[in-house]
Amino acid sequence: MRLFVALDISSAIRDSIDKLSQEWRQIDNSWRWVRARNLHITLKFLGEIPDERVDGIVEALRGVAFGQAFVMTFRGLGFFPGERRPHVLWVGIEAEDSLPGLAKRIDEAVGKESAHGEPYEFTPHLTLARNKDGRISTAFRELIVKNSGRQFGTMEAAAFHLMRSELRSAGAEYTTLATFPVSPKTA
């Protein structure tokens, strides 16, 4: 099964981002927008994992000791790999060292289980849309630049999840397989 580890986002932030994406879809239809219910912060993509290895991954994630819940602010817009040939439109996430620290601990715990053997270089972001050809209309580019400092909200990250992704014709369907507290105090 196709697995990843993620943080969910609050309904207020989800609604704020969904409102923006509904408005912007009409401006440049070459972008595939992430459905609001699928918005999440990927901490570690594991890829295709045989069913018999899932229990070991769950046990490894139970052992991720991080400390305490932390606050994240969703602010700014940008592109991966960059503005010249954008393939991913993202919202930035500010969380000091807490978010990258959690991602690193998760990578250390389950990285060897990943279908992608190399360590994961984490860049805090929330993917909004994808574009395969890397082209962008002038109007859409100007809109992103105009809104580059836009704030979408703040939330506390108290738990992370092992997720299953099933690719379907209508888009990916995600199922939560297990939930883990960021801190034993939040259990």
Secondary structure, 3 states (H helix, E strand, C coil): CEEEEEECCCHHHHHHHHHHHHHHCCCCCCCEECCHHHCCEEEEEEEECCHHHHHHHHHHHHCCCCCCCEEEEEEEEEEECCCCCCCEEEEEEECCCHHHHHHHHHHHHHHHHCCCCCCCCCCCEEEEEECCCCCCCHHHHHHHHHCCCCEEEEEEECEEEEEEEEEECCEEEEEEEEEEECCHHHC
